[in-house]
């Protein structure tokens, strides 16, 4: 991925600011509900059951996934791996016993 500016020429501090600004232009986030509905077209009743299990277990509080850093926190990518894996495994486990609508 090329930076918007062709060369970083400032101090480490200004170079970091330029990289952060460029990243902000390219990074996108999505509303959880919209993301789930578009990526996984599953009946909403089934999704609601899964989210209820995730909230009961404490992995998701209705707004945030457990152990993910606050939105404005500056963290290294590596710090996101463990919370992501934890959330993904919790979702998998929550979906195993969930039955969808019977046809």
C-alpha atoms as a printed R data frame, in Angstrom:
    type eleno elety resid chain resno       x       y      z
1   ATOM     1    CA   UNK     A     1   0.000   0.000  0.000
2   ATOM     2    CA   UNK     A     2   1.564   3.298 -1.064
3   ATOM     3    CA   UNK     A     3   1.263   6.331  1.154
4   ATOM     4    CA   UNK     A     4  -0.546   9.383 -0.169
5   ATOM     5    CA   UNK     A     5   2.687  11.346 -0.002
6   ATOM     6    CA   UNK     A     6   5.466   9.923 -2.084
7   ATOM     7    CA   UNK     A     7   8.210  10.121  0.569
8   ATOM     8    CA   UNK     A     8   8.252  10.475  4.320
9   ATOM     9    CA   UNK     A     9  10.741  13.226  5.040
10  ATOM    10    CA   UNK     A    10   9.996  14.592  8.493
11  ATOM    11    CA   UNK     A    11  10.853  13.486 11.968
12  ATOM    12    CA   UNK     A    12   9.656  10.160 13.310
13  ATOM    13    CA   UNK     A    13   6.777  12.020 14.955
14  ATOM    14    CA   UNK     A    14   5.597  13.738 11.762
15  ATOM    15    CA   UNK     A    15   6.154  10.588  9.720
16  ATOM    16    CA   UNK     A    16   3.931   8.691 12.150
17  ATOM    17    CA   UNK     A    17   1.275  11.404 11.868
18  ATOM    18    CA   UNK     A    18   1.375  11.100  8.071
19  ATOM    19    CA   UNK     A    19   1.075   7.313  8.236
20  ATOM    20    CA   UNK     A    20  -1.809   7.571 10.734
21  ATOM    21    CA   UNK     A    21  -3.604  10.107  8.522
22  ATOM    22    CA   UNK     A    22  -3.141   7.917  5.453
23  ATOM    23    CA   UNK     A    23  -4.353   4.837  7.333
24  ATOM    24    CA   UNK     A    24  -7.451   6.708  8.525
25  ATOM    25    CA   UNK     A    25  -8.395   7.340  4.885
26  ATOM    26    CA   UNK     A    26  -8.117   3.644  4.014
27  ATOM    27    CA   UNK     A    27  -9.443   1.921  7.137
28  ATOM    28    CA   UNK     A    28 -13.182   1.363  7.374
29  ATOM    29    CA   UNK     A    29 -15.366   0.115 10.169
30  ATOM    30    CA   UNK     A    30 -18.857  -1.285  9.961
31  ATOM    31    CA   UNK     A    31 -21.891  -1.359 12.171
32  ATOM    32    CA   UNK     A    32 -22.092  -4.842 13.693
33  ATOM    33    CA   UNK     A    33 -25.711  -5.435 12.672
34  ATOM    34    CA   UNK     A    34 -25.173  -4.316  9.067
35  ATOM    35    CA   UNK     A    35 -21.992  -6.374  8.796
36  ATOM    36    CA   UNK     A    36 -23.629  -9.553 10.083
37  ATOM    37    CA   UNK     A    37 -26.717  -9.148  7.880
38  ATOM    38    CA   UNK     A    38 -24.701  -8.595  4.712
39  ATOM    39    CA   UNK     A    39 -21.967 -11.149  5.297
40  ATOM    40    CA   UNK     A    40 -24.039 -13.894  6.879
41  ATOM    41    CA   UNK     A    41 -27.623 -13.934  5.619
42  ATOM    42    CA   UNK     A    42 -29.034 -15.873  8.567
43  ATOM    43    CA   UNK     A    43 -32.524 -15.491 10.058
44  ATOM    44    CA   UNK     A    44 -32.514 -12.684 12.619
45  ATOM    45    CA   UNK     A    45 -33.996 -15.016 15.251
46  ATOM    46    CA   UNK     A    46 -30.900 -17.221 15.041
47  ATOM    47    CA   UNK     A    47 -28.569 -14.210 15.216
48  ATOM    48    CA   UNK     A    48 -30.438 -12.852 18.229
49  ATOM    49    CA   UNK     A    49 -29.988 -16.194 20.021
50  ATOM    50    CA   UNK     A    50 -26.251 -16.157 19.301
51  ATOM    51    CA   UNK     A    51 -25.835 -12.544 20.472
52  ATOM    52    CA   UNK     A    52 -27.826 -13.353 23.627
53  ATOM    53    CA   UNK     A    53 -25.399 -16.187 24.394
54  ATOM    54    CA   UNK     A    54 -22.423 -13.914 23.728
55  ATOM    55    CA   UNK     A    55 -23.827 -11.252 26.049
56  ATOM    56    CA   UNK     A    56 -24.603 -13.806 28.767
57  ATOM    57    CA   UNK     A    57 -21.043 -15.126 28.565
58  ATOM    58    CA   UNK     A    58 -19.622 -11.587 28.754
59  ATOM    59    CA   UNK     A    59 -17.718 -11.777 25.467
60  ATOM    60    CA   UNK     A    60 -19.965  -9.040 23.986
61  ATOM    61    CA   UNK     A    61 -21.728  -6.328 25.977
62  ATOM    62    CA   UNK     A    62 -24.024  -5.041 23.252
63  ATOM    63    CA   UNK     A    63 -21.517  -2.429 22.104
64  ATOM    64    CA   UNK     A    64 -18.006  -3.821 22.487
65  ATOM    65    CA   UNK     A    65 -16.219  -7.135 22.230
66  ATOM    66    CA   UNK     A    66 -14.372  -8.193 25.379
67  ATOM    67    CA   UNK     A    67 -10.681  -7.239 25.622
68  ATOM    68    CA   UNK     A    68 -10.627  -5.124 22.443
69  ATOM    69    CA   UNK     A    69  -8.876  -1.803 23.068
70  ATOM    70    CA   UNK     A    70 -10.865   1.386 23.257
71  ATOM    71    CA   UNK     A    71 -11.556   3.041 19.920
72  ATOM    72    CA   UNK     A    72  -9.016   5.840 20.337
73  ATOM    73    CA   UNK     A    73  -6.292   3.685 21.886
74  ATOM    74    CA   UNK     A    74  -3.087   3.275 19.921
75  ATOM    75    CA   UNK     A    75  -2.143  -0.370 19.974
76  ATOM    76    CA   UNK     A    76   0.011  -2.611 17.878
77  ATOM    77    CA   UNK     A    77  -1.768  -4.955 15.501
78  ATOM    78    CA   UNK     A    78  -0.425  -7.928 17.433
79  ATOM    79    CA   UNK     A    79  -2.419  -6.785 20.483
80  ATOM    80    CA   UNK     A    80  -5.643  -7.394 18.523
81  ATOM    81    CA   UNK     A    81  -4.943 -11.035 17.649
82  ATOM    82    CA   UNK     A    82  -5.858 -12.604 21.003
83  ATOM    83    CA   UNK     A    83  -9.124 -10.649 21.483
84  ATOM    84    CA   UNK     A    84 -10.134 -11.368 17.877
85  ATOM    85    CA   UNK     A    85  -9.478 -15.098 18.258
86  ATOM    86    CA   UNK     A    86 -11.335 -15.091 21.568
87  ATOM    87    CA   UNK     A    87 -14.364 -13.393 19.960
88  ATOM    88    CA   UNK     A    88 -14.295 -15.672 16.892
89  ATOM    89    CA   UNK     A    89 -14.110 -18.813 19.034
90  ATOM    90    CA   UNK     A    90 -16.924 -17.564 21.269
91  ATOM    91    CA   UNK     A    91 -19.103 -16.941 18.201
92  ATOM    92    CA   UNK     A    92 -18.336 -20.422 16.886
93  ATOM    93    CA   UNK     A    93 -19.151 -21.999 20.237
94  ATOM    94    CA   UNK     A    94 -22.348 -19.956 20.569
95  ATOM    95    CA   UNK     A    95 -23.573 -21.099 17.164
96  ATOM    96    CA   UNK     A    96 -22.977 -24.819 17.600
97  ATOM    97    CA   UNK     A    97 -26.096 -25.637 19.622
98  ATOM    98    CA   UNK     A    98 -28.305 -22.958 18.021
99  ATOM    99    CA   UNK     A    99 -30.998 -24.331 15.788
100 ATOM   100    CA   UNK     A   100 -32.441 -22.192 13.054
101 ATOM   101    CA   UNK     A   101 -36.057 -22.236 11.921
102 ATOM   102    CA   UNK     A   102 -37.374 -25.613 10.821
103 ATOM   103    CA   UNK     A   103 -38.468 -25.844  7.188
